[in-house]
Amino acid sequence: MRAMVMEKKGQPLTLQTVPVPVPEGGQVLVRVIACGVCRTDLHIIDGELPTPELPLIPGHEIIGEVVAVGDGVTSPAIGDKVGIPWLAYTCGHCKFCSHGQENLCEHALFTGYNVNGGYAEYTVALAAYCLPIPETYVHPGGAPLMCAGLIGYRSWRMLPEHAQHIGFYGFGAAAHILVQIAQFHYKSIYAFTRPDDKAGESFALKMGAAWAGSSLDEPPVPLDAAIIFAADGALVPKALSQTDKGGVVVCAGIHMSDIPGFAYRLLWEERSIHSVANLTREDGKLLMELLQHVPVSAIIQTYPLEQANEAILALRGGHVKGAAVLVM
């Protein structure tokens, strides 16, 4: 099969012909239909996430079809369509797994980081960590749901239920999906983009944001909560300064630059900061259930598998509006 392989940190991926993997006990073999290109992939390739299993096939926003199963697998079955997300394995017995926090598992493995992912024509995954996908999302536009959608939704669940005016700092793959869920719940989204990114502002408004402006601008109302999707730690005190009393600022990225020092008054009056780490299978189940009632349409730019490096460069340069997806 063809696969895009990461041999060294900081180097372009190489197109290689490698054997089709064989599913072991508990695993399924999946023919990849599409795989999203996530900003986390950039952090892995650039070495900001320091311990990838090299050589590595990246990619953890996978939509595919089960074509073979290993011993002991009864579900999913051959022919079933599944999604394969970032979380690839948890131990089930550490203190975090024992308390329903498998996203913090001490022995977790992650797709496209510790185990091979979806920048390939086929991949294997543990059956218990595959997500059943509604038929309406079995296409390339469903791929971003497997990380941008899931991490966005986990971040969303951390916000106070009463929050009405919500800031999104960074408006890419996750934000443009989540704004559609926010509209369903009659929430108002205030989108902050890079300075002078007028195209980004227009895109946010087109997708349903109530207001869009630069990260240097002030929103028209105090925010009840905020989610920071951009990897810029300087946005944390900025978001706190624009968040009302009792507000919550959620940092959604797996990597962020250092947060600069800030005055205690920005945190006072019971404001709080949360980070999001990975996801749980329960997040996946709840999002898939929600998608049965809330139609979400991901805006995508597709690339053939062999153009993965071009997709990565476009994402890094801020030239992707929505999400980049590799199509097999």
C-alpha positions as semicolon CSV with decimal commas, in nm:
position;residue;x (nm);y (nm);z (nm)
1;M;0,000;0,000;0,000
2;R;0,102;0,365;-0,037
3;A;0,171;0,570;0,274
4;M;0,323;0,906;0,365
5;V;0,593;0,835;0,622
6;M;0,768;1,059;0,874
7;E;1,132;0,949;0,903
8;K;1,278;1,245;1,095
9;K;1,146;1,543;1,285
10;G;1,137;1,863;1,087
11;Q;1,161;1,688;0,750
12;P;0,898;1,647;0,478
13;L;0,708;1,319;0,470
14;T;0,808;1,065;0,206
15;L;0,574;0,861;-0,014
16;Q;0,656;0,493;0,037
17;T;0,517;0,152;-0,052
18;V;0,478;-0,051;0,268
19;P;0,302;-0,379;0,352
20;V;-0,069;-0,371;0,430
21;P;-0,088;-0,423;0,808
22;V;-0,245;-0,741;0,944
23;P;-0,498;-0,700;1,226
24;E;-0,400;-0,874;1,547
25;G;-0,633;-0,982;1,826
26;G;-0,881;-0,708;1,908
27;Q;-0,789;-0,506;1,600
28;V;-0,960;-0,422;1,272
29;L;-0,807;-0,347;0,933
30;V;-0,958;-0,032;0,785
31;R;-0,947;0,087;0,426
32;V;-0,896;0,459;0,462
33;I;-1,147;0,674;0,274
34;A;-1,006;1,005;0,398
35;C;-0,784;1,143;0,671
36;G;-0,786;1,499;0,797
37;V;-0,467;1,700;0,838
38;C;-0,473;1,833;1,193
39;R;-0,261;2,104;1,352
40;T;-0,145;1,836;1,596
41;D;0,019;1,665;1,298
42;L;0,222;1,983;1,249
43;H;0,330;1,976;1,614
44;I;0,441;1,612;1,571
45;I;0,628;1,674;1,245
46;D;0,793;1,988;1,384
47;G;0,908;1,806;1,700
48;E;0,696;2,011;1,942
49;L;0,544;1,682;2,056
50;P;0,875;1,515;2,129
51;T;0,832;1,136;2,132
52;P;0,672;1,006;1,812
53;E;0,730;0,641;1,724
54;L;0,954;0,673;1,418
55;P;0,927;0,586;1,137
56;L;0,565;0,696;1,161
57;I;0,258;0,721;0,942
58;P;0,081;1,031;1,082
59;G;-0,289;1,110;1,080
60;H;-0,567;1,070;1,336
61;E;-0,881;1,205;1,168
62;I;-0,970;0,888;0,983
63;I;-1,288;0,780;0,807
64;G;-1,280;0,430;0,663
65;E;-1,436;0,090;0,604
66;V;-1,355;-0,226;0,800
67;V;-1,219;-0,487;0,557
68;A;-1,080;-0,748;0,800
69;V;-1,096;-0,824;1,173
70;G;-0,861;-0,988;1,418
71;D;-0,936;-1,261;1,670
72;G;-1,207;-1,181;1,922
73;V;-1,362;-0,891;1,730
74;T;-1,739;-0,901;1,698
75;S;-1,796;-0,529;1,644
76;P;-1,737;-0,346;1,421
77;A;-1,788;-0,601;1,145
78;I;-1,648;-0,625;0,796
79;G;-1,819;-0,361;0,583
80;D;-1,894;-0,126;0,873
81;K;-1,789;0,237;0,835
82;V;-1,590;0,376;1,127
83;G;-1,397;0,676;1,247
84;I;-1,055;0,642;1,407
85;P;-0,966;0,929;1,643
86;W;-0,655;1,041;1,834
87;L;-0,708;0,807;2,132
88;A;-0,580;0,464;2,024
89;Y;-0,540;0,271;2,351
90;T;-0,579;0,307;2,728
91;C;-0,476;0,062;2,998
92;G;-0,809;0,057;3,181
93;H;-0,657;0,015;3,530
94;C;-0,445;0,321;3,618
95;K;-0,590;0,575;3,862
96;F;-0,719;0,794;3,578
97;C;-0,888;0,513;3,387
98;S;-1,040;0,394;3,714
99;H;-1,203;0,735;3,766
100;G;-1,347;0,781;3,419
101;Q;-1,057;0,993;3,292
102;E;-0,915;0,766;3,024
103;N;-0,803;1,075;2,831
104;L;-0,536;1,111;3,103
105;C;-0,435;0,742;3,106
106;E;-0,075;0,696;3,218
107;H;-0,014;0,437;2,946
108;A;-0,222;0,579;2,661
109;L;-0,124;0,543;2,297
110;F;-0,230;0,787;2,028
111;T;-0,310;0,740;1,660
112;G;-0,054;0,888;1,425
113;Y;0,189;0,946;1,712
114;N;0,263;0,623;1,904
115;V;0,093;0,398;1,646
116;N;0,058;0,441;1,272
117;G;-0,227;0,656;1,151
118;G;-0,425;0,739;0,842
119;Y;-0,189;0,900;0,590
120;A;-0,211;0,566;0,410
121;E;-0,445;0,349;0,208
122;Y;-0,499;0,110;0,502
123;T;-0,450;0,122;0,877
124;V;-0,520;-0,098;1,180
125;A;-0,685;0,011;1,503
126;L;-0,822;-0,147;1,818
127;A;-1,189;-0,222;1,756
128;A;-1,288;-0,084;2,098
129;Y;-1,151;0,260;2,005
130;C;-1,322;0,293;1,666
131;L;-1,633;0,510;1,647
132;P;-1,944;0,419;1,450
133;I;-2,011;0,697;1,202
134;P;-2,355;0,818;1,091
135;E;-2,395;0,736;0,721
136;T;-2,423;1,105;0,633
137;Y;-2,060;1,158;0,743
138;V;-1,899;0,866;0,559
139;H;-1,710;1,090;0,318
140;P;-1,406;1,322;0,333
141;G;-1,608;1,595;0,504
142;G;-1,655;1,364;0,802
143;A;-1,281;1,329;0,868
144;P;-1,234;1,657;1,064
145;L;-1,498;1,542;1,312
146;M;-1,252;1,284;1,445
147;C;-1,033;1,548;1,611
148;A;-1,136;1,903;1,531
149;G;-1,494;1,804;1,604
150;L;-1,419;1,589;1,907
151;I;-1,175;1,826;2,076
152;G;-1,401;2,119;1,999
153;Y;-1,695;1,934;2,151
154;R;-1,498;1,834;2,462
155;S;-1,400;2,201;2,502
156;W;-1,764;2,301;2,455
157;R;-1,872;2,067;2,735
158;M;-1,638;2,250;2,974
159;L;-1,823;2,579;2,931
160;P;-2,093;2,686;3,178
161;E;-2,437;2,596;3,046
162;H;-2,556;2,954;3,099
163;A;-2,276;3,103;2,885
164;Q;-2,435;3,300;2,601
165;H;-2,154;3,518;2,462
166;I;-1,859;3,291;2,380
167;G;-1,525;3,385;2,226
168;F;-1,336;3,161;1,983
169;Y;-0,968;3,260;1,956
170;G;-0,849;3,112;1,629
171;F;-1,107;3,017;1,369
172;G;-0,997;2,702;1,191
173;A;-1,113;2,343;1,163
174;A;-1,246;2,302;1,517
175;A;-1,405;2,647;1,549
176;H;-1,590;2,631;1,217
177;I;-1,750;2,301;1,322
178;L;-1,827;2,413;1,675
179;V;-1,991;2,740;1,569
180;Q;-2,259;2,532;1,397
181;I;-2,329;2,344;1,720
182;A;-2,337;2,677;1,904
183;Q;-2,600;2,809;1,663
184;F;-2,816;2,504;1,734
185;H;-2,801;2,597;2,104
186;Y;-2,876;2,966;2,030
187;K;-2,535;3,082;2,152
188;S;-2,352;3,388;2,014
189;I;-1,995;3,331;1,897
190;Y;-1,732;3,606;1,878
191;A;-1,447;3,497;1,650
192;F;-1,092;3,630;1,684
193;T;-0,854;3,575;1,393
194;R;-0,496;3,671;1,313
195;P;-0,439;4,045;1,274
196;D;-0,528;4,163;0,922
197;D;-0,687;3,829;0,831
198;K;-0,995;3,980;0,669
199;A;-1,062;3,657;0,479
200;G;-1,066;3,471;0,811
201;E;-1,308;3,722;0,958
202;S;-1,538;3,686;0,658
203;F;-1,521;3,308;0,684
204;A;-1,618;3,319;1,053
205;L;-1,916;3,541;0,979
206;K;-2,020;3,319;0,689
207;M;-2,013;3,015;0,920
208;G;-2,240;3,186;1,174
209;A;-2,029;3,395;1,411
210;A;-2,216;3,694;1,554
211;W;-1,900;3,906;1,533
212;A;-1,550;3,863;1,396
213;G;-1,237;4,066;1,445
214;S;-0,865;4,058;1,503
215;S;-0,712;3,911;1,818
216;L;-0,610;4,272;1,891
217;D;-0,972;4,392;1,889
218;E;-1,222;4,415;2,171
219;P;-1,549;4,223;2,139
220;P;-1,868;4,429;2,147
221;V;-1,982;4,263;2,473
222;P;-1,807;4,101;2,771
223;L;-1,763;3,730;2,709
224;D;-1,920;3,469;2,937
225;A;-1,659;3,214;2,829
226;A;-1,389;3,157;2,570
227;I;-1,216;2,873;2,388
228;I;-0,861;2,923;2,263
229;F;-0,789;2,710;1,958
230;A;-0,475;2,895;1,849
231;A;-0,140;2,777;1,986
232;D;-0,045;3,124;2,114
233;G;-0,011;3,143;2,494
234;A;-0,035;3,524;2,482
235;L;-0,404;3,480;2,406
236;V;-0,473;3,345;2,757
237;P;-0,440;3,677;2,944
238;K;-0,606;3,846;2,647
239;A;-0,909;3,617;2,676
240;L;-0,921;3,660;3,054
241;S;-0,929;4,038;3,013
242;Q;-1,228;4,006;2,781
243;T;-1,415;3,752;2,994
244;D;-1,676;3,860;3,248
245;K;-1,686;3,766;3,617
246;G;-1,717;3,392;3,673
247;G;-1,611;3,325;3,315
248;V;-1,417;3,022;3,191
249;V;-1,127;3,021;2,944
250;V;-1,064;2,681;2,785
251;C;-0,731;2,607;2,615
252;A;-0,816;2,349;2,349
253;G;-0,477;2,282;2,190
254;I;-0,243;1,993;2,268
255;H;0,048;2,237;2,234
256;M;0,068;2,607;2,317
257;S;0,351;2,855;2,348
258;D;0,432;2,975;2,699
259;I;0,170;3,188;2,872
260;P;0,317;3,525;2,970
261;G;0,279;3,659;3,322
262;F;-0,037;3,854;3,391
263;A;-0,196;4,055;3,670
264;Y;-0,401;3,865;3,925
265;R;-0,694;4,100;3,863
266;L;-0,750;3,924;3,529
267;L;-0,812;3,596;3,710
268;W;-0,991;3,740;4,010
269;E;-1,371;3,740;4,046
270;E;-1,377;3,362;4,000
271;R;-1,258;3,344;3,643
272;S;-1,089;3,013;3,565
273;I;-0,862;2,852;3,307
274;H;-0,900;2,489;3,189
275;S;-0,694;2,286;2,948
276;V;-0,826;2,007;2,729
277;A;-0,621;1,688;2,710
278;N;-0,705;1,435;2,441
279;L;-1,055;1,288;2,441
280;T;-1,255;0,997;2,578
281;R;-1,465;0,740;2,395
282;E;-1,762;0,890;2,577
283;D;-1,689;1,222;2,400
284;G;-1,708;1,036;2,071
285;K;-2,033;0,863;2,160
286;L;-2,198;1,189;2,268
287;L;-2,082;1,378;1,960
288;M;-2,204;1,106;1,724
289;E;-2,543;1,113;1,900
290;L;-2,557;1,491;1,872
291;L;-2,480;1,477;1,501
292;Q;-2,797;1,276;1,449
293;H;-2,989;1,593;1,542
294;V;-2,751;1,876;1,452
295;P;-2,641;1,877;1,089
296;V;-2,279;1,987;1,073
297;S;-2,103;2,060;0,747
298;A;-1,724;2,079;0,748
299;I;-1,567;2,308;0,489
300;I;-1,273;2,115;0,347
301;Q;-0,989;2,146;0,101
302;T;-0,898;1,804;-0,034
303;Y;-0,557;1,677;-0,141
304;P;-0,451;1,340;-0,283
305;L;-0,243;1,129;-0,045
306;E;0,084;1,207;-0,222
307;Q;0,030;1,580;-0,166
308;A;0,031;1,553;0,213
309;N;0,332;1,785;0,238
310;E;0,149;2,052;0,035
311;A;-0,152;2,022;0,268
312;I;0,074;2,058;0,571
313;L;0,239;2,371;0,428
314;A;-0,100;2,524;0,348
315;L;-0,223;2,459;0,702
316;R;0,096;2,596;0,856
317;G;0,070;2,911;0,648
318;G;-0,290;2,978;0,745
319;H;-0,412;2,922;0,390
320;V;-0,677;2,662;0,476
321;K;-1,024;2,793;0,551
322;G;-1,192;2,508;0,734
323;A;-0,997;2,182;0,724
324;A;-0,747;2,008;0,498
325;V;-0,826;1,645;0,415
326;L;-0,625;1,377;0,236
327;V;-0,843;1,166;0,008
328;M;-0,734;0,818;-0,090
